[in-house]
Amino acid sequence: MAMRLIKRDSFSTILKTYFSEQNETLSLQPLSEIVSSLKKDDLGVFTAYLKDNDAIRQHLVYYINNIFRSKPFNLSITEADILSENAFFPEFKKRILNKLLPPIENENTIWYLVDNVLVTPKKDLQFFQNSPEDKMDELFRLLEIDGFIKNPHVKKELLFSLNILAWRVIGNALDVEVMKMVPEYRNFDNPFLALQNELDTLNEEFKTDADFQFSSSDVAYKQIKVYLEQCLDFVNVAFKNASKYGISSKTNQSLLKIRQQLNRMSDIIKLFVIDKQEDHLINSKQLFFNILKYKSHKNNLRDLVSDSTRLMSHLITNHTAEMGTHYITSTLGSYLKMFWKASGGGVIVGALCVLKMLYSYIDTSDFAHAFLFSMNYAMGFVMIYLMKFTLATKQPAMTAATMAKVLSEGDNKNAYREFAHVVSQLFRSQFIAFIGNVLWSFPVSLAIIYGLEILFKQNFAFEKSGKLLHDLDPFQSKAILHACIAGVFLFISGVISGNISNNSVFYQIPKRIAKNPLINYFFGARIAERLSVYYSRNWAGIVSNFWFGVFLGATAPIGLFLGLDLDIRHITFAAGNFALGLYGKDFVISSYTFWISFTTVFLIGFFNFAVSFGLSMLLAFRSRKVELSEAREIFKEIFGYFIRNPFRFFFPLRSQLDERSKKMIQDVSTGSEGH
């Protein structure tokens, strides 16, 4: 009870200091102190004090009316928590700048008032939202703002805000790139223009009757609601069509902005609806809460990143999902085929290992080494891709999207079990690809380095053998860290592949090639069509493999330039380097060196797989809105499935779930979403 009295005294001190008599000040200091003290106390204490001290209450009411009188608040509704830029990075940069150096605002606005009264708008909003509703109602009545929504100035600001948002929405919605996403609307009346016509009627009504209000049964209100829903349908159709037509980052941001503005308009129009006298209080409170909510999120970076990247990640994983279906084996035939494709990849990587070692002997700059190593990797990976071979760790970045789609589209009852079965199929595919890569990378490297010694009478691996074997000792080197770095690059290459595929569809590159007048004139329509098909099937893979090679080749020289111990370790190259290290030492090494190097090769493969697959799965889960809270149940089911069927994770044993998973994977590969 003593504590309660102390708190009550704190209220009386503040209120008596400023409001013992009528105060003409426009300073925000009194209001700021009241709000700060409010957050420390029960709201009931404050309302009780106001009821007991009517003179002070009246002076406080006068002060509040004085500082709020005729202040515009349209910025707080039309700007706060709505994208201001049509591109992600300018918006991101702007919000960071606003956090570090808050902008200078017009002092004669509610925007400025809220910013200077509320130190942390989000916490202040939570305080008022968590306060008992009856106490909030009582506070609004005591401060005589329970009919705030009836004020003609407030209605004028709300109508002005509606019009500002409508004009901006129409401008964005009629943009050429946006309209391209919704061909369904080309032959129909545009709902945005119809919405503007309704708002024009509303403006005219306000001019003749400043006290106008809606009821929920009014035809005009219902019509505006219908048009708002049709406009939102326009945006939803555009997002849905993204899988079919692709989408640019700019168009994605424009659609997000349109949706935010439409939702804001919906919030505003509801404030005009008065069905009973009590609604004046309810709507006045709602306007108060809305302004606090918008302002508390105005520079939120997490929401910006989440909203801006969800669709793009969905499209990227959608395209990689279609490619990823080719990396999951479900039959003995596909299992053996994967082995031979991985063997071909191993042969090429064996040659790349020797080439990289020879390039390292060239006495040149770090930049030149970075270029040589990058081109060595890039050309090799592009060869592997174009020859339809397989690089084992390239699989996870592609297959994770497929698996997330299987999980999100499976039956609720059996989704986890089906997912665990697909994991077993992926794991055995990865296992046999590892075997194929390693079994051929090792002997091919040995054969080439032996052949070079026969031709040139020199063991080219001798000088480098010590470092090659040292790099395969996780206790003496950062082999595991470097394997994880390679895993990150594998993930990035998968993102690049999906992004290139999306852009190819959005900009209609294959169609442009097929219809290009110069290609048709010089080479003919048949060649143009074949080039179009070739581009559609291969360009994304070529670019992603090229950049993967550049990432791997440039990491070590860049690390050296920066003074950082950066490098990459990839299982197939590790196997080839192990062979070169053994040959350089004439196979005379300690048993510890042999077994630690042998073990590390497969450890590197595990971390390549774990990092690239983990990152890809996080992206895919997020794009499919699969909750991470499900992870425990998912992993529990996978572990249980492994205990019951361990050999299915290594060999293509038949299962009752094969047909079901095969059908779902085929649905992904054919683009069940209309791609």
C-alpha positions as CSV (number, residue, x, y, z in Angstrom):
1,M,0.0,0.0,0.0
2,A,2.9,2.3,0.8
3,M,4.4,1.7,-2.7
4,R,1.0,2.6,-4.2
5,L,0.9,5.9,-2.3
6,I,4.4,6.8,-3.4
7,K,3.4,6.2,-7.0
8,R,0.3,8.3,-6.6
9,D,2.4,11.1,-5.2
10,S,4.6,11.0,-8.3
11,F,1.5,11.7,-10.3
12,S,0.4,14.5,-8.1
13,T,3.8,16.1,-8.2
14,I,3.9,16.1,-12.0
15,L,0.3,17.2,-12.4
16,K,0.4,19.8,-9.7
17,T,3.6,21.3,-11.1
18,Y,2.1,21.9,-14.6
19,F,-1.7,21.9,-14.2
20,S,-2.6,23.6,-10.9
21,E,-3.9,26.3,-13.1
22,Q,-4.6,26.7,-16.8
23,N,-1.4,26.2,-18.8
24,E,-1.0,27.9,-22.2
25,T,2.3,26.2,-23.0
26,L,2.8,24.3,-26.2
27,S,5.8,22.5,-24.8
28,L,5.8,18.7,-25.0
29,Q,7.7,18.4,-21.7
30,P,4.6,18.0,-19.5
31,L,3.1,15.3,-21.7
32,S,6.4,13.5,-22.0
33,E,6.8,13.3,-18.2
34,I,3.2,12.1,-17.8
35,V,3.7,9.3,-20.3
36,S,7.0,8.3,-18.7
37,S,5.3,8.1,-15.2
38,L,2.3,6.3,-16.7
39,K,4.5,3.4,-17.8
40,K,5.8,3.0,-14.2
41,D,2.3,2.8,-12.7
42,D,-1.0,1.1,-12.9
43,L,-3.3,3.1,-15.3
44,G,-6.0,2.9,-12.7
45,V,-4.0,5.0,-10.3
46,F,-3.8,7.8,-12.8
47,T,-7.5,7.8,-13.7
48,A,-8.4,7.7,-10.0
49,Y,-6.3,10.8,-9.4
50,L,-7.9,12.6,-12.3
51,K,-11.4,11.8,-10.9
52,D,-10.5,13.1,-7.5
53,N,-8.9,16.3,-8.8
54,D,-11.4,17.8,-11.4
55,A,-9.7,21.2,-11.7
56,I,-6.3,19.6,-12.6
57,R,-8.2,17.2,-15.0
58,Q,-9.8,20.2,-16.8
59,H,-6.5,22.0,-17.1
60,L,-4.9,18.9,-18.5
61,V,-7.7,18.5,-21.0
62,Y,-7.2,22.1,-22.1
63,Y,-3.5,21.5,-22.5
64,I,-4.0,18.4,-24.6
65,N,-6.5,20.1,-26.8
66,N,-4.1,23.0,-27.2
67,I,-1.1,21.0,-28.4
68,F,-3.2,18.7,-30.6
69,R,-5.4,21.5,-32.1
70,S,-5.3,21.5,-35.9
71,K,-2.0,19.5,-36.1
72,P,-1.9,17.4,-39.3
73,F,-1.3,13.7,-38.8
74,N,-1.6,12.3,-42.3
75,L,2.2,11.6,-42.4
76,S,1.7,9.2,-39.4
77,I,-0.8,7.3,-41.5
78,T,0.5,7.5,-45.0
79,E,4.2,7.2,-44.4
80,A,4.9,5.3,-41.2
81,D,5.6,1.6,-41.7
82,I,5.0,1.8,-45.5
83,L,7.8,1.2,-48.0
84,S,9.0,4.6,-49.3
85,E,11.3,3.2,-52.0
86,N,10.5,0.8,-54.9
87,A,13.7,-1.1,-54.4
88,F,15.0,-3.1,-51.4
89,F,18.5,-1.7,-50.9
90,P,17.6,2.1,-51.0
91,E,14.8,1.3,-48.5
92,F,17.2,-0.7,-46.3
93,K,19.8,2.1,-46.4
94,K,17.2,4.7,-45.6
95,R,16.0,2.9,-42.5
96,I,19.5,2.3,-41.2
97,L,20.2,6.0,-41.7
98,N,17.0,6.9,-39.9
99,K,18.0,4.7,-37.0
100,L,21.4,6.2,-36.7
101,L,20.5,9.8,-37.5
102,P,16.8,10.4,-37.0
103,P,15.4,12.8,-39.6
104,I,14.4,16.4,-38.8
105,E,10.6,16.5,-38.7
106,N,8.1,19.4,-39.0
107,E,7.4,20.4,-35.4
108,N,3.8,21.3,-36.2
109,T,2.7,17.6,-36.8
110,I,1.5,14.7,-34.8
111,W,4.4,12.7,-36.3
112,Y,6.9,15.1,-34.5
113,L,4.7,15.0,-31.3
114,V,4.7,11.2,-31.1
115,D,8.4,11.0,-31.8
116,N,9.2,13.4,-29.0
117,V,6.8,12.2,-26.4
118,L,7.3,8.5,-26.8
119,V,10.9,7.4,-26.2
120,T,10.3,3.8,-27.3
121,P,7.1,3.7,-29.3
122,K,7.0,-0.1,-29.4
123,K,7.1,-0.4,-25.6
124,D,4.7,2.5,-25.1
125,L,2.3,0.8,-27.5
126,Q,2.6,-2.5,-25.6
127,F,1.9,-0.6,-22.3
128,F,-1.3,0.8,-23.6
129,Q,-2.4,-2.4,-25.4
130,N,-1.8,-4.4,-22.2
131,S,-3.7,-2.0,-20.0
132,P,-7.2,-3.1,-19.0
133,E,-9.8,-2.0,-21.6
134,D,-12.1,-0.4,-19.1
135,K,-9.2,1.7,-17.7
136,M,-8.3,2.9,-21.2
137,D,-12.0,3.8,-21.9
138,E,-12.1,5.7,-18.6
139,L,-8.9,7.6,-19.5
140,F,-10.3,8.6,-22.9
141,R,-13.5,9.9,-21.3
142,L,-11.7,11.8,-18.5
143,L,-9.4,13.4,-21.1
144,E,-12.5,14.1,-23.2
145,I,-11.0,12.5,-26.3
146,D,-13.6,9.7,-26.5
147,G,-15.2,11.6,-29.4
148,F,-11.9,12.6,-31.1
149,I,-13.0,10.7,-34.2
150,K,-16.0,13.1,-34.6
151,N,-13.8,16.2,-34.9
152,P,-14.1,17.7,-38.5
153,H,-10.3,18.3,-38.6
154,V,-9.7,14.6,-37.8
155,K,-12.1,13.5,-40.5
156,K,-10.5,15.9,-43.0
157,E,-7.0,14.4,-42.2
158,L,-8.3,10.9,-42.6
159,L,-9.9,11.7,-45.9
160,F,-6.8,13.4,-47.1
161,S,-4.8,10.3,-46.0
162,L,-7.1,8.1,-48.0
163,N,-6.7,10.2,-51.1
164,I,-2.9,10.3,-50.8
165,L,-2.7,6.5,-50.5
166,A,-5.2,6.0,-53.4
167,W,-3.1,8.3,-55.7
168,R,0.1,6.5,-54.8
169,V,-1.6,3.0,-55.2
170,I,-2.9,3.9,-58.7
171,G,0.5,5.1,-59.8
172,N,2.2,1.9,-58.7
173,A,-0.5,-0.4,-59.9
174,L,-0.5,1.0,-63.4
175,D,3.3,0.7,-63.7
176,V,4.2,-1.4,-66.8
177,E,6.2,-4.0,-64.9
178,V,3.4,-4.5,-62.4
179,M,0.7,-4.7,-65.1
180,K,2.8,-7.4,-66.8
181,M,2.3,-9.6,-63.8
182,V,-1.5,-9.5,-64.1
183,P,-2.6,-10.0,-67.8
184,E,-6.0,-11.3,-66.4
185,Y,-6.9,-7.6,-65.6
186,R,-6.2,-6.2,-69.0
187,N,-9.7,-6.8,-70.3
188,F,-11.5,-5.8,-67.1
189,D,-12.3,-2.5,-65.4
190,N,-9.4,-1.5,-63.2
191,P,-10.5,-1.8,-59.5
192,F,-8.0,1.0,-58.5
193,L,-9.7,3.6,-60.8
194,A,-13.1,2.5,-59.5
195,L,-11.9,2.9,-55.9
196,Q,-10.7,6.4,-56.7
197,N,-14.2,7.3,-58.1
198,E,-15.8,6.2,-54.8
199,L,-13.3,8.3,-52.8
200,D,-14.1,11.3,-55.0
201,T,-17.8,10.8,-54.0
202,L,-16.8,10.6,-50.4
203,N,-14.9,13.9,-50.7
204,E,-17.9,15.7,-52.1
205,E,-20.1,14.4,-49.3
206,F,-17.6,15.7,-46.7
207,K,-17.7,19.1,-48.4
208,T,-21.4,19.4,-48.0
209,D,-21.6,17.7,-44.5
210,A,-18.6,17.7,-42.3
211,D,-20.4,15.5,-39.7
212,F,-21.0,12.6,-42.2
213,Q,-20.3,9.1,-41.0
214,F,-21.0,5.6,-42.3
215,S,-22.9,2.7,-40.9
216,S,-21.8,-0.8,-41.7
217,S,-24.9,-1.3,-43.8
218,D,-24.3,1.8,-46.0
219,V,-24.0,1.0,-49.7
220,A,-21.1,3.4,-50.2
221,Y,-19.1,1.8,-47.4
222,K,-19.8,-1.7,-48.8
223,Q,-18.8,-0.6,-52.3
224,I,-15.5,0.8,-51.0
225,K,-14.8,-2.4,-49.2
226,V,-15.5,-4.4,-52.3
227,Y,-13.1,-2.3,-54.4
228,L,-10.4,-2.6,-51.7
229,E,-10.8,-6.4,-51.8
230,Q,-10.6,-6.4,-55.6
231,C,-7.4,-4.4,-55.4
232,L,-5.9,-6.8,-52.9
233,D,-7.0,-9.7,-55.2
234,F,-5.1,-7.9,-58.0
235,V,-1.9,-7.9,-55.8
236,N,-2.4,-11.6,-54.8
237,V,-2.9,-12.6,-58.4
238,A,0.3,-10.8,-59.3
239,F,2.3,-12.6,-56.6
240,K,0.8,-15.9,-57.6
241,N,1.7,-15.3,-61.2
242,A,5.3,-14.7,-60.2
243,S,6.0,-18.5,-60.5
244,K,4.7,-18.3,-64.0
245,Y,6.2,-15.1,-65.3
246,G,9.1,-14.5,-62.8
247,I,9.5,-11.2,-61.0
248,S,12.1,-8.5,-60.5
249,S,13.1,-7.2,-57.1
250,K,11.7,-3.8,-58.0
251,T,8.3,-5.2,-59.0
252,N,8.3,-7.3,-55.8
253,Q,8.8,-4.2,-53.7
254,S,6.1,-2.3,-55.7
255,L,3.6,-5.0,-55.0
256,L,4.5,-5.1,-51.3
257,K,4.1,-1.3,-51.2
258,I,0.7,-1.5,-52.9
259,R,-0.5,-4.2,-50.5
260,Q,0.7,-2.1,-47.5
261,Q,-1.1,1.0,-48.8
262,L,-4.4,-0.9,-49.5
263,N,-4.3,-2.4,-46.0
264,R,-3.7,1.1,-44.5
265,M,-6.7,2.4,-46.5
266,S,-8.8,-0.4,-45.1
267,D,-7.8,0.6,-41.6
268,I,-8.7,4.2,-42.2
269,I,-12.2,3.6,-43.8
270,K,-13.2,1.4,-40.8
271,L,-12.8,4.5,-38.6
272,F,-15.7,6.2,-40.3
273,V,-18.1,3.4,-39.4
274,I,-20.4,4.3,-36.5
275,D,-23.2,1.9,-35.8
276,K,-23.8,3.0,-32.2
277,Q,-22.7,5.8,-29.9
278,E,-20.1,3.7,-28.2
279,D,-18.3,3.4,-31.6
280,H,-17.0,7.0,-31.3
281,L,-14.9,5.9,-28.3
282,I,-13.9,2.6,-29.9
283,N,-12.8,4.3,-33.1
284,S,-11.0,7.1,-31.3
285,K,-9.0,4.5,-29.4
286,Q,-8.3,2.6,-32.6
287,L,-6.9,5.7,-34.3
288,F,-4.7,6.3,-31.3
289,F,-3.4,2.7,-31.3
290,N,-3.0,2.7,-35.1
291,I,-0.7,5.8,-35.0
292,L,1.4,4.2,-32.3
293,K,1.6,0.9,-34.1
294,Y,2.6,2.5,-37.4
295,K,5.2,4.7,-35.8
296,S,6.7,1.8,-33.7
297,H,7.5,-0.1,-36.9
298,K,8.5,2.8,-39.2
299,N,12.2,1.8,-39.3
300,N,11.9,-1.9,-38.6
301,L,14.6,-3.7,-40.5
302,R,13.5,-7.3,-39.7
303,D,10.1,-6.8,-41.1
304,L,11.5,-5.2,-44.2
305,V,14.0,-8.1,-44.9
306,S,11.3,-10.7,-44.1
307,D,8.6,-9.2,-46.4
308,S,11.0,-8.3,-49.2
309,T,12.9,-11.6,-49.4
310,R,10.1,-14.1,-48.8
311,L,8.7,-14.1,-52.4
312,M,12.2,-13.9,-53.9
313,S,13.4,-16.9,-51.8
314,H,10.2,-18.8,-52.8
315,L,10.9,-18.2,-56.5
316,I,14.6,-19.0,-56.2
317,T,13.8,-22.3,-54.4
318,N,11.0,-23.0,-56.8
319,H,13.4,-23.0,-59.7
320,T,16.1,-24.9,-57.8
321,A,13.5,-27.4,-56.7
322,E,12.7,-28.3,-60.3
323,M,16.4,-28.9,-60.9
324,G,16.9,-30.7,-57.6
325,T,14.5,-33.5,-58.5
326,H,17.2,-34.8,-60.9
327,Y,19.5,-35.4,-57.9
328,I,17.2,-37.7,-55.8
329,T,17.4,-41.4,-56.7
330,S,14.4,-43.6,-56.0
331,T,15.3,-46.8,-58.0
332,L,18.3,-49.0,-58.5
333,G,18.7,-47.8,-62.1
334,S,18.8,-44.1,-61.0
335,Y,21.1,-45.0,-58.1
336,L,23.6,-46.6,-60.5
337,K,23.2,-43.8,-63.0
338,M,24.1,-41.3,-60.3
339,F,27.2,-43.3,-59.6
340,W,28.4,-43.1,-63.2
341,K,27.5,-39.4,-63.4
342,A,29.5,-38.8,-60.2
343,S,32.4,-40.9,-61.6
344,G,32.5,-38.6,-64.7
345,G,32.6,-35.6,-62.3
346,G,35.4,-37.3,-60.3
347,V,37.5,-37.7,-63.5
348,I,37.3,-34.0,-64.4
349,V,38.1,-32.9,-60.8
350,G,41.1,-35.2,-60.7
351,A,42.5,-33.3,-63.7
352,L,41.6,-29.9,-62.1
353,C,43.5,-30.9,-58.9
354,V,46.7,-31.3,-61.0
355,L,46.1,-28.2,-63.0
356,K,45.7,-26.1,-59.9
357,M,48.9,-27.4,-58.4
358,L,50.8,-26.6,-61.6
359,Y,49.3,-23.1,-61.6
360,S,50.5,-22.5,-58.1
361,Y,54.1,-22.9,-59.3
362,I,53.7,-19.9,-61.6
363,D,55.6,-16.9,-60.1
364,T,53.0,-14.2,-60.4
365,S,50.8,-11.9,-58.3
366,D,48.0,-13.0,-55.9
367,F,45.5,-11.5,-58.3
368,A,46.9,-13.6,-61.2
369,H,46.7,-16.7,-59.0
370,A,43.2,-15.9,-58.1
371,F,42.3,-15.5,-61.8
372,L,44.0,-18.8,-62.8
373,F,42.5,-20.8,-59.9
374,S,39.1,-19.3,-60.5
375,M,39.1,-20.1,-64.2
376,N,40.4,-23.6,-63.5
377,Y,37.5,-24.4,-61.2
378,A,34.9,-22.5,-63.2
379,M,35.7,-24.1,-66.6
380,G,35.9,-27.5,-64.9
381,F,32.5,-27.1,-63.2
382,V,30.9,-25.9,-66.3
383,M,32.3,-28.9,-68.2
384,I,30.9,-31.2,-65.5
385,Y,27.5,-29.5,-65.9
386,L,27.4,-29.5,-69.7
387,M,28.5,-33.1,-69.9
388,K,25.7,-34.1,-67.5
389,F,28.1,-35.3,-64.8
390,T,27.6,-34.7,-61.1
391,L,29.6,-32.9,-58.4
392,A,28.5,-34.5,-55.2
393,T,28.1,-31.5,-52.9
394,K,26.3,-29.5,-55.6
395,Q,23.2,-31.6,-54.8
396,P,22.1,-30.3,-51.3
397,A,21.6,-26.7,-52.6
398,M,19.3,-28.0,-55.2
399,T,17.5,-30.8,-53.3
400,A,16.7,-28.8,-50.2
401,A,14.1,-26.8,-52.0
402,T,12.5,-30.0,-53.4
403,M,12.3,-31.5,-49.9
404,A,10.8,-28.4,-48.4
405,K,8.2,-28.5,-51.0
406,V,7.5,-32.1,-50.3
407,L,7.1,-31.2,-46.6
408,S,4.8,-28.3,-47.2
409,E,2.6,-30.1,-49.6
410,G,2.4,-33.5,-47.9
411,D,-0.5,-34.8,-45.9
412,N,-0.5,-33.4,-42.3
413,K,-0.7,-36.9,-40.9
414,N,2.1,-38.5,-42.9
415,A,4.1,-35.4,-43.9
416,Y,7.0,-36.0,-41.5
417,R,7.3,-39.7,-42.5
418,E,7.2,-38.9,-46.2
419,F,9.8,-36.3,-45.6
420,A,12.1,-38.7,-43.7
421,H,11.8,-41.1,-46.6
422,V,12.8,-38.4,-49.1
423,V,15.8,-37.6,-46.7
424,S,16.8,-41.2,-47.0
425,Q,16.7,-41.0,-50.8
426,L,18.7,-37.8,-50.8
427,F,21.3,-39.2,-48.3
428,R,21.9,-42.4,-50.4
429,S,22.1,-40.2,-53.5
430,Q,24.7,-38.1,-51.8
431,F,26.5,-41.2,-50.5
432,I,26.8,-42.8,-54.0
433,A,27.8,-39.4,-55.5
434,F,30.5,-39.1,-52.9
435,I,31.7,-42.6,-53.7
436,G,31.7,-41.9,-57.4
437,N,33.6,-38.6,-57.1
438,V,36.2,-39.8,-54.7
439,L,36.8,-43.2,-56.3
440,W,37.7,-41.5,-59.6
441,S,39.2,-38.2,-58.4
442,F,41.9,-40.1,-56.4
443,P,43.2,-42.5,-59.2
444,V,42.9,-39.9,-62.0
445,S,45.0,-37.4,-60.1
446,L,47.6,-40.2,-59.5
447,A,47.5,-41.3,-63.1
448,I,48.0,-37.7,-64.4
449,I,50.8,-36.8,-62.0
450,Y,52.5,-40.1,-62.8
451,G,52.2,-39.4,-66.5
452,L,53.7,-36.0,-66.1
453,E,56.7,-37.5,-64.3
454,I,57.2,-40.0,-67.2
455,L,57.1,-37.2,-69.7
456,F,59.1,-34.6,-67.9
457,K,61.3,-36.7,-65.6
458,Q,60.1,-34.7,-62.6
459,N,57.9,-35.3,-59.6
460,F,55.8,-32.1,-59.8
461,A,54.0,-33.0,-56.5
462,F,57.1,-33.3,-54.4
463,E,57.4,-29.6,-53.4
464,K,53.7,-29.2,-52.6
465,S,53.1,-32.6,-50.9
466,G,53.8,-31.4,-47.4
467,K,51.3,-28.6,-47.6
468,L,48.7,-30.8,-49.3
469,L,48.9,-33.4,-46.5
470,H,49.1,-30.7,-43.8
471,D,45.8,-29.2,-45.1
472,L,44.1,-32.6,-44.6
473,D,44.9,-32.6,-40.9
474,P,42.0,-30.9,-39.0
475,F,44.2,-30.6,-35.9
476,Q,47.0,-28.8,-37.7
477,S,44.9,-26.8,-40.2
478,K,41.5,-25.2,-40.5
479,A,40.2,-27.9,-42.8
480,I,36.8,-28.0,-41.2
481,L,36.3,-24.2,-41.3
482,H,37.4,-24.2,-44.9
483,A,35.0,-27.0,-45.7
484,C,32.2,-24.9,-44.2
485,I,33.2,-21.9,-46.3
486,A,32.9,-24.2,-49.4
487,G,29.5,-25.2,-48.1
488,V,28.4,-21.5,-48.0
489,F,29.6,-21.0,-51.6
490,L,27.7,-24.1,-52.6
491,F,24.6,-22.6,-51.1
492,I,25.2,-19.2,-52.9
493,S,25.7,-21.0,-56.2
494,G,22.2,-22.6,-55.7
495,V,20.7,-19.2,-55.0
496,I,22.4,-17.8,-58.1
497,S,21.0,-20.6,-60.2
498,G,17.4,-20.0,-59.0
499,N,17.8,-16.2,-59.4
500,I,19.1,-16.5,-63.0
501,S,16.2,-18.9,-63.8
502,N,13.7,-16.4,-62.3
503,N,15.1,-13.5,-64.2
504,S,15.2,-15.5,-67.4
505,V,11.4,-16.1,-67.1
506,F,10.7,-12.5,-66.0
507,Y,12.6,-10.9,-68.8
508,Q,11.4,-13.6,-71.3
509,I,15.0,-14.1,-72.4
510,P,14.3,-17.4,-74.3
511,K,11.5,-15.8,-76.2
512,R,13.6,-12.8,-77.1
513,I,16.4,-15.1,-78.4
514,A,13.8,-17.1,-80.5
515,K,12.4,-13.9,-82.0
516,N,15.6,-11.9,-82.3
517,P,15.7,-10.5,-85.9
518,L,19.5,-10.6,-86.2
519,I,19.8,-14.2,-85.2
520,N,16.8,-15.2,-87.4
521,Y,18.3,-13.2,-90.4
522,F,21.8,-14.6,-90.2
523,F,21.2,-18.1,-88.8
524,G,17.5,-18.8,-89.5
525,A,14.5,-19.5,-87.3
526,R,15.5,-23.1,-86.5
527,I,18.9,-22.1,-85.0
528,A,17.2,-19.3,-83.1
529,E,14.7,-21.7,-81.6
530,R,17.5,-24.2,-80.7
531,L,19.5,-21.4,-79.0
532,S,16.4,-20.4,-77.1
533,V,15.8,-23.9,-75.8
534,Y,19.5,-24.3,-75.0
535,Y,19.6,-21.1,-73.0
536,S,16.4,-22.0,-71.1
537,R,17.8,-25.4,-70.1
538,N,21.4,-24.6,-69.4
539,W,22.2,-20.9,-68.8
540,A,21.3,-20.9,-65.1
541,G,23.5,-23.9,-64.5
542,I,26.4,-22.5,-66.5
543,V,26.3,-19.2,-64.6
544,S,26.0,-20.8,-61.2
545,N,28.8,-23.3,-61.8
546,F,31.0,-20.5,-63.2
547,W,30.5,-18.4,-60.1
548,F,31.0,-21.3,-57.8
549,G,34.3,-21.9,-59.5
550,V,35.2,-18.2,-59.1
551,F,34.3,-18.3,-55.4
552,L,36.4,-21.4,-54.8
553,G,39.4,-20.2,-56.8
554,A,39.5,-16.6,-55.4
555,T,39.0,-17.3,-51.7
556,A,42.6,-18.3,-50.8
557,P,44.4,-15.5,-52.7
558,I,41.9,-12.9,-51.3
559,G,42.5,-14.4,-47.8
560,L,46.2,-14.0,-48.3
561,F,45.8,-10.4,-49.5
562,L,43.7,-9.6,-46.4
563,G,46.0,-11.5,-44.0
564,L,43.3,-14.0,-43.2
565,D,43.5,-17.7,-43.2
566,L,40.8,-18.2,-45.7
567,D,40.6,-21.2,-48.1
568,I,38.1,-23.8,-49.3
569,R,38.0,-27.6,-48.9
570,H,35.8,-29.7,-51.1
571,I,35.6,-33.5,-50.7
572,T,36.4,-34.3,-54.4
573,F,39.3,-32.0,-54.5
574,A,40.5,-33.2,-51.1
575,A,40.6,-36.7,-52.5
576,G,42.6,-35.6,-55.5
577,N,45.0,-33.6,-53.3
578,F,45.4,-36.6,-51.0
579,A,46.6,-38.6,-54.0
580,L,49.0,-35.8,-55.0
581,G,50.3,-35.6,-51.5
582,L,50.9,-39.3,-51.3
583,Y,52.7,-39.3,-54.7
584,G,54.9,-36.4,-53.8
585,K,56.1,-38.3,-50.7
586,D,56.6,-41.5,-52.8
587,F,53.9,-43.0,-50.6
588,V,56.2,-42.9,-47.6
589,I,54.2,-41.3,-44.8
590,S,53.3,-42.3,-41.2
591,S,50.2,-44.3,-40.5
592,Y,48.8,-41.3,-38.6
593,T,49.2,-39.0,-41.6
594,F,47.5,-41.5,-43.9
595,W,44.5,-42.3,-41.7
596,I,43.9,-38.7,-40.5
597,S,44.0,-37.5,-44.2
598,F,41.8,-40.3,-45.3
599,T,39.2,-39.5,-42.5
600,T,39.4,-35.8,-43.1
601,V,38.4,-36.3,-46.8
602,F,35.1,-37.6,-45.7
603,L,34.8,-35.1,-42.8
604,I,35.2,-32.4,-45.4
605,G,32.4,-34.0,-47.4
606,F,30.1,-34.1,-44.4
607,F,30.6,-30.4,-43.6
608,N,30.2,-29.4,-47.3
609,F,26.9,-31.2,-47.2
610,A,25.8,-30.1,-43.8
611,V,26.4,-26.3,-44.3
612,S,25.1,-26.1,-47.9
613,F,22.1,-28.2,-47.2
614,G,21.3,-26.5,-43.9
615,L,21.4,-23.0,-45.4
616,S,19.4,-24.1,-48.4
617,M,16.8,-25.8,-46.1
618,L,16.4,-22.6,-44.0
619,L,15.8,-20.6,-47.2
620,A,13.4,-23.2,-48.5
621,F,11.5,-23.6,-45.2
622,R,11.1,-19.8,-45.0
623,S,9.9,-19.5,-48.6
624,R,7.3,-22.2,-48.0
625,K,6.3,-20.8,-44.6
626,V,7.3,-24.1,-42.9
627,E,7.7,-23.2,-39.2
628,L,11.1,-23.8,-37.7
629,S,9.3,-24.9,-34.5
630,E,8.6,-28.1,-36.3
631,A,12.3,-28.9,-36.6
632,R,12.3,-31.1,-33.4
633,E,9.5,-33.3,-34.7
634,I,11.0,-33.5,-38.1
635,F,14.5,-34.6,-36.9
636,K,12.9,-37.0,-34.4
637,E,11.0,-38.7,-37.3
638,I,14.2,-38.8,-39.5
639,F,16.2,-40.4,-36.6
640,G,13.4,-42.9,-36.0
641,Y,13.2,-43.7,-39.7
642,F,17.0,-44.3,-39.8
643,I,16.8,-46.6,-36.8
644,R,14.0,-48.6,-38.5
645,N,15.6,-48.6,-41.9
646,P,19.3,-47.8,-41.8
647,F,20.2,-49.5,-45.1
648,R,17.8,-47.3,-47.0
649,F,20.1,-44.3,-46.3
650,F,22.8,-46.0,-48.3
651,F,21.2,-48.4,-50.8
652,P,18.0,-48.2,-53.0
653,L,15.9,-50.7,-51.1
654,R,12.2,-50.7,-52.0
655,S,9.6,-49.0,-49.8
656,Q,5.8,-48.5,-49.8
657,L,6.5,-44.8,-49.8
658,D,8.4,-44.9,-53.1
659,E,5.4,-44.3,-55.3
660,R,4.1,-41.5,-53.1
661,S,7.5,-39.7,-53.0
662,K,8.1,-40.3,-56.7
663,K,4.8,-38.6,-57.6
664,M,5.4,-35.6,-55.3
665,I,8.9,-35.1,-56.8
666,Q,7.5,-35.4,-60.3
667,D,5.0,-32.7,-59.4
668,V,7.8,-30.5,-58.4
669,S,9.8,-31.2,-61.6
670,T,6.8,-30.4,-63.8
671,G,6.2,-27.2,-61.8
672,S,2.9,-27.8,-60.1
673,E,2.6,-24.2,-59.4
674,G,2.1,-23.4,-63.0
675,H,5.7,-22.7,-64.0
